[in-house]
Amino acid sequence: MQDQADQFKEQVKSLEDQLQDPNVYNNPEKLREISQKYNQLKDLMRDFRQLQEINQKIFNTEKFLNEELNTDMINLAKKEVKLLEKDKKILEEKIKEQTKPQSKIDKKNAIIEIRAGTGGNEAALFAADLFRMYSRYAERKVWGIYIISSHPTSIGGFKEIIFEIRGQGAYQALKNESGVHRVQRIPETEKSGRLHTSAASVVILPEADLIDINIDPGDLKIDTFRASGHGGQNVQKNETAIRITHLPTDLVVSCQDERSQKQNKERALTVLRSRLLVIEEEKKHKNLKIKRQSHIGTGDRSEKIRTYNFPQDRVTDHRVKKSWHDLEQILNGGLERIIKYLETEK
């Protein structure tokens, strides 16, 4: 691992030089990208240093064992070596996980689609809670958040919201979030104090580049319409909203959040490419007869994957049959322990 540590040390130095470059400093997108890589490598270098310190302690303790004659001291030293070996193994696994090669898909940004399901207004409010949860998780990771399309309700919820999270490994971190999320709580509007169960579907897509998916313009049906606000009232006189239908697959994507028709079209095409990329990947896996080696699930939006139970302050992932407490902290973006656990179950 020492060779790896030396390589990462050189990369850290290179990134430090780039962060001092005015061209990078004045480019917010580039600055964010390099800052993310720098912070990841700094954390990795800290783990390497800790591993080096543990190895040195093991060496010193074993040397002491070879020279010590007192039985009690020998037993204490053996116990210390055992604990150090345990810490060493944990740290080596952590470094191995951080340095393993990522697939092309895993490295990509993530596009997240959240749609309110059963539960009316309460489902729409829950969809907004999920949007906030993923947004705050992204903020903790210093990732960018960009809304592609949204259909808000008058009480602060979302019928649907599609947004992008830009950051190295965003798709890898969030890909296991696809499926139906349920919430069990007493709505503020419920006078009788009755517990309600509502749901929202989450779909995680890898952002597809132009080189990943080439779309034939002849395969597209493009409709324009006026963007509308709460309650369906028109908020623009011009037809800036876009609806794109991909004729070979019947996939439909619409976008109305931007002020110009061109911007809405670009964002709609971004989502369409991502959906087509997922279809292509699924075909490859089927053709190669690759079966998923875990019980994480299919990622199908109809699969119930998680329940957020407010009365019991508990989040339960049904695929791995595990629960976590401190629900409020999780909904405020504290997803790390859940994401890490799901990764270990692969």
C-alpha positions in Angstrom: 0.0 0.0 0.0 3.0 2.3 0.4 3.3 2.7 -3.4 -0.4 3.8 -3.5 0.2 6.2 -0.6 3.1 7.8 -2.5 0.9 8.2 -5.7 -2.0 9.8 -3.8 0.5 12.1 -2.1 1.6 13.3 -5.5 -2.0 13.8 -6.6 -2.8 15.8 -3.5 0.2 18.1 -4.3 -1.1 18.5 -7.9 -4.6 19.4 -6.7 -3.2 21.9 -4.2 -1.4 23.6 -7.1 -4.6 23.6 -9.2 -6.6 25.2 -6.3 -4.2 28.1 -6.3 -4.6 28.6 -10.1 -6.7 31.8 -10.7 -8.3 30.0 -13.8 -9.7 27.3 -11.5 -10.5 29.7 -8.6 -12.7 31.8 -10.9 -14.5 28.8 -12.3 -17.1 27.7 -9.7 -17.8 24.3 -11.4 -14.1 23.4 -11.8 -13.3 24.6 -8.3 -16.1 22.4 -6.8 -14.9 19.4 -8.8 -11.2 19.8 -7.8 -12.2 20.6 -4.2 -14.1 17.3 -4.0 -11.2 15.3 -5.3 -8.8 17.1 -2.9 -11.0 16.5 0.2 -11.4 12.8 -0.8 -7.7 12.3 -1.2 -6.9 14.2 2.0 -9.2 11.8 3.9 -7.5 8.9 2.2 -4.1 10.1 3.1 -5.2 10.5 6.7 -6.2 6.8 6.7 -2.8 5.8 5.2 -1.0 7.7 8.0 -3.2 6.0 10.7 -2.3 2.6 9.1 1.3 3.5 9.1 1.2 4.4 12.8 -0.6 1.1 13.6 2.0 -0.9 11.8 4.7 0.9 13.7 3.0 0.2 17.0 2.6 -3.5 16.1 6.3 -3.7 15.2 7.4 -2.0 18.5 5.1 -4.2 20.6 6.3 -7.4 18.9 9.9 -6.3 19.4 9.0 -5.8 23.1 7.5 -9.3 23.3 10.8 -10.8 22.1 12.8 -9.0 24.8 10.3 -9.1 27.7 10.5 -11.9 30.4 7.7 -10.8 32.7 4.6 -13.0 32.1 2.1 -10.3 33.0 3.7 -7.8 30.7 3.8 -10.3 27.9 0.1 -11.1 28.3 -0.7 -7.3 28.2 1.5 -6.9 25.1 -0.2 -9.8 23.3 -3.7 -8.3 24.0 -2.5 -4.9 22.6 -1.2 -6.6 19.4 -4.6 -8.3 19.0 -6.4 -5.0 19.3 -4.0 -3.3 16.9 -4.4 -6.1 14.4 -8.2 -5.7 14.5 -7.8 -1.9 14.0 -5.4 -2.6 11.1 -7.8 -4.9 9.4 -10.7 -2.4 9.6 -8.5 0.4 8.2 -7.2 -1.8 5.4 -10.7 -2.7 4.4 -11.7 1.0 4.4 -8.7 1.9 2.2 -9.5 -1.0 -0.1 -13.1 0.2 -0.5 -12.0 3.8 -1.2 -9.3 2.8 -3.8 -11.2 0.1 -5.7 -11.8 1.0 -9.3 -15.1 2.5 -10.1 -17.2 1.5 -13.1 -17.9 4.1 -15.7 -21.5 4.4 -14.6 -20.7 4.7 -10.9 -18.5 7.8 -11.5 -21.3 9.7 -13.0 -23.5 12.4 -11.6 -27.0 11.3 -10.4 -30.4 12.4 -11.7 -33.1 11.8 -9.1 -36.8 11.6 -9.9 -39.2 11.8 -6.9 -43.0 11.5 -7.4 -45.7 11.6 -4.9 -47.7 8.3 -4.7 -50.6 7.3 -2.5 -51.6 9.7 0.2 -52.7 12.9 -1.6 -51.3 16.1 0.0 -49.4 14.1 2.6 -47.6 12.2 -0.1 -46.6 15.4 -1.9 -45.2 16.8 1.4 -43.3 13.5 1.9 -41.8 13.9 -1.6 -40.6 17.4 -0.5 -39.1 15.8 2.6 -37.2 13.3 0.4 -36.0 16.1 -1.9 -34.6 18.0 1.2 -33.0 14.8 2.5 -31.0 14.1 -0.7 -30.2 17.8 -1.1 -28.8 18.1 2.4 -26.8 14.8 1.9 -25.4 16.4 -1.3 -24.5 19.6 0.6 -22.6 17.5 3.2 -20.6 15.9 0.3 -20.0 19.4 -1.3 -21.9 18.3 -4.4 -23.9 20.6 -6.6 -27.7 20.4 -6.8 -29.6 21.5 -9.9 -33.4 21.3 -10.4 -34.4 20.1 -13.8 -38.2 20.0 -13.5 -40.7 20.4 -10.7 -44.5 20.4 -10.0 -45.0 22.0 -6.6 -48.2 22.0 -4.7 -49.8 25.0 -3.0 -48.9 23.7 0.5 -45.2 23.2 0.0 -45.1 19.7 -1.4 -44.2 18.2 -4.8 -46.3 16.1 -7.1 -43.0 15.5 -8.9 -39.5 16.9 -8.8 -36.5 15.9 -11.0 -33.1 17.2 -10.1 -29.4 16.5 -10.7 -26.7 16.0 -8.1 -23.3 16.7 -9.5 -20.3 15.2 -7.8 -17.7 12.5 -8.3 -19.4 9.2 -7.4 -22.8 10.7 -6.8 -24.6 7.9 -8.7 -22.6 5.2 -6.9 -23.6 6.6 -3.5 -27.3 7.0 -4.3 -28.1 4.2 -6.8 -29.6 1.9 -4.1 -32.2 4.6 -3.3 -34.5 3.6 -6.2 -37.9 2.3 -5.2 -41.0 3.2 -3.1 -40.4 5.1 0.1 -43.2 5.0 2.7 -43.9 7.4 5.6 -46.0 6.7 8.6 -46.9 9.8 10.6 -49.8 11.9 11.9 -50.3 14.8 9.4 -50.6 18.3 10.8 -54.0 18.5 9.2 -55.3 15.4 10.9 -57.5 16.5 13.7 -58.3 13.1 15.1 -54.6 12.2 15.5 -54.9 9.2 13.2 -51.7 7.7 11.8 -51.4 8.0 8.0 -49.3 5.9 5.6 -48.2 7.7 2.4 -45.7 6.9 -0.3 -43.4 8.5 -2.9 -41.4 6.8 -5.6 -37.7 7.5 -6.1 -35.7 6.7 -9.3 -32.0 7.2 -9.5 -30.4 7.6 -12.9 -26.8 8.0 -14.0 -26.3 11.2 -16.0 -25.7 10.3 -19.6 -23.3 12.2 -21.8 -23.7 12.7 -25.5 -21.1 10.1 -26.1 -23.0 7.6 -24.0 -26.3 7.9 -25.8 -26.8 9.2 -29.3 -30.4 10.2 -30.0 -31.7 10.4 -33.5 -33.6 13.7 -33.8 -36.1 11.8 -36.1 -37.0 9.6 -33.1 -38.3 12.6 -31.2 -41.7 14.2 -31.0 -41.4 17.6 -29.4 -44.4 19.6 -28.1 -44.4 23.0 -26.6 -46.8 24.4 -24.1 -47.2 27.2 -21.5 -45.6 26.7 -18.2 -48.1 26.6 -15.4 -48.0 27.3 -11.7 -50.0 26.3 -8.6 -53.5 25.2 -9.4 -52.8 25.2 -13.1 -52.8 28.9 -13.8 -50.6 30.1 -16.6 -47.5 31.9 -15.4 -46.1 32.6 -18.8 -47.6 33.9 -22.0 -45.0 32.2 -24.2 -44.8 28.5 -24.8 -41.5 27.8 -23.1 -42.3 24.4 -21.6 -41.2 21.3 -23.5 -42.5 17.8 -23.8 -40.3 15.3 -25.6 -41.5 11.8 -26.6 -39.0 9.2 -27.6 -41.0 7.3 -30.3 -39.1 4.0 -30.2 -39.5 3.6 -26.5 -42.6 5.8 -25.8 -40.6 7.5 -23.0 -42.0 11.0 -22.2 -40.0 13.8 -20.5 -41.3 17.3 -19.9 -39.6 20.4 -18.4 -41.0 23.8 -17.7 -38.8 25.3 -14.9 -36.4 27.3 -17.1 -37.4 30.6 -18.7 -36.4 29.7 -22.2 -37.6 26.9 -24.5 -34.0 26.0 -25.4 -33.0 25.5 -21.7 -36.1 23.4 -21.0 -35.3 21.3 -24.1 -31.7 20.7 -23.0 -32.8 19.7 -19.5 -35.5 17.4 -20.9 -32.9 15.7 -23.2 -30.6 15.3 -20.2 -33.2 13.2 -18.4 -34.2 11.3 -21.6 -30.6 10.3 -22.3 -30.2 9.1 -18.7 -33.3 6.9 -18.9 -32.2 5.5 -22.2 -28.7 4.8 -20.7 -30.3 2.7 -17.9 -32.3 0.7 -20.5 -29.1 0.0 -22.5 -27.3 -1.1 -19.3 -30.2 -3.4 -18.4 -30.0 -4.9 -21.9 -26.3 -5.5 -21.5 -26.7 -7.2 -18.2 -29.5 -9.4 -19.5 -27.5 -10.4 -22.6 -24.5 -11.2 -20.5 -26.7 -13.1 -18.1 -25.3 -11.1 -15.2 -27.3 -11.5 -12.1 -27.1 -9.1 -9.2 -25.2 -10.8 -6.3 -27.1 -9.3 -3.5 -30.6 -8.9 -2.0 -30.6 -5.1 -2.3 -33.4 -5.5 -4.9 -34.1 -4.6 -8.5 -34.3 -0.9 -8.1 -37.8 -1.1 -9.6 -39.9 1.9 -8.7 -42.8 -0.4 -7.7 -40.6 -2.1 -5.1 -41.3 -1.0 -1.5 -37.8 -0.5 -0.1 -38.0 1.8 3.0 -40.4 3.0 5.7 -39.9 6.2 7.7 -41.9 5.7 10.9 -42.3 9.0 12.9 -44.0 7.6 16.1 -41.2 5.1 16.6 -38.4 7.5 15.4 -37.3 4.7 13.1 -36.2 4.2 9.4 -36.4 0.6 8.2 -34.9 -0.7 4.9 -37.0 -3.7 4.0 -34.4 -5.2 1.6 -31.8 -5.8 4.2 -34.3 -6.0 7.2 -32.4 -3.4 9.2 -33.6 -0.3 11.1 -31.9 2.9 12.2 -33.2 5.4 14.7 -32.9 9.3 14.8 -35.2 9.7 11.9 -35.0 13.5 12.0 -31.2 13.4 11.6 -31.6 11.0 8.6 -34.2 13.3 6.9 -31.7 16.2 7.4 -29.2 14.4 5.1 -27.6 11.9 7.5 -27.7 9.1 5.0 -24.1 8.0 5.3 -24.7 5.0 7.6 -27.6 3.7 5.5 -25.7 4.1 2.2 -22.6 2.4 3.7 -24.6 -0.5 5.0 -26.3 -1.1 1.7 -22.9 -1.1 0.0 -21.6 -3.8 2.3 -24.6 -5.9 1.5 -23.6 -6.3 -2.2 
